Amino acid sequence: MNHDPTALIDVDPSSSVAPYEQVRASVTELVRTGVLPAHTRLPAVRRLAVDLGLAANTVARAYRELEAAGVVETRGRLGTFVVEASEGPDEAREAARAFAGRMRELGVSPERALDLARAALADG
């Protein structure tokens, strides 16, 4: 089975959703549905950026967001890998889903919601 996310991620340049968010959401969904199983190595940032026609910083931001969410982990020069799904309910993931749902209800953009979350986390 081909687990190359490059062939599976579709970034719509006309979408109102930021390209990094489209990449993040696509990879998250591919992992959630098992299309990208645990231990799958993601393409290098530069390779994926070239393949998708995006700036390297855009893909790097998506990877940082995925790592912060616990979807992937970066192992230095070895690359970025899908992490093993945790056993049982994950309270942090559920809290994040509740937050995302509430932000959608309020009509807050994903980028603004992330900014608000970062600010709240920085406040301690």
N, C-alpha and C positions, 0 to 999 in steps of 0.2 A: 504494500500500500504506500502511496506517495504521501509523505507527511511534510512536504515542502510548503510552508505558509505563503511563499511568494506567489504560488499558483492559486492560492485560495483567498488571498486578501484583495479586496476590490476597493480602491479609493476613488470616490466620486469628486472630482475637482469642483463641480458645480454645487455640491452640498453645502448647507450652512454649517454643518459640523466640521470642526477643524480636522485637517488631515491626520494629525497625531492621534486625535480621539478616534477617528475611524480605524486606524491601525490598532490602537489599544483595544477597542471594542471587538474588532474582528478576531484578534488573537485570543482574547478572553473567551469569546463564544466558541472558537475552535477547540480550546482547552476544555471548556465546560461540557461540550458535546462529545469529547473523546476523540475528535478528529486528530488533535495533537495530543498524544498521550504523554504521561510523565516521562521525563528524561529525554524528550525530543529536543534536539539542538536547533535553535532558531538561527536564521542567517545572520551574518555579521551586519552591523548597522549600515555600513557603507554599501554592502552588496544589496541589502533590501531596499535601501534608498534609491539606488540606481535602477533596480528592477521595477520599483513602483513609480519612478519618476518624481521622487521627493527629495528634499534637502536632507542631508545626514542628520542635522539637528532635529528635524521633525521625527525621524525614526528613533533617534536617541531619546527624545522626550517620551515617546510611546513606551519604549523599553523601561525607562525609569519609572513611569506610572505603573507598568505591569509588575515591576519588581516591588514597588511600594505596596501594591495590592496583594503580593504573595503569589502571583501567578507564575512568575519566572524568577530565576536567580542567575546572576552573572558570576562566572567562575574565572575571573581574570582573562588570561589569554586563551583559555579553553573555550570560551564563548558563553552564550546565554541559553539556559535550558528551562524547559517546563518543569515545575516542581511537582512532587507527589501531592495528590489531594490529601488534605488532612482527614483523619477519621472523625466521624461524629460532627455535630453542629459546630460551626465556627462563629463565635459571638461577634468577633470583629467584622467578619464578612457580612453577617446579618445586619449589624449596625450600619455598615456602609450601604447596604441595599436599602435600608430604611431611609437613610439620609438622601440617597439618590432619588428614591421615590418621592420624598417630600419636596426636593428641589424641582423635580419635574412638575409636581402639582402646583408649585408656586410660579412656574414659568421661568425659572432661573436657568441660564445656559450652562452646559457642562463646564466650560472654562471658568465662568464666574463661580460656580459651585465649588470647583477645585480650589480657586483662590480663597473662598470663604473658609473651606476646610483647613487649608494651610495656615491661614491667619488664626483660626481657632486653636489649632495644634501648637502654634508658636506661642500663644498666650498662656499655654500650660494648663 
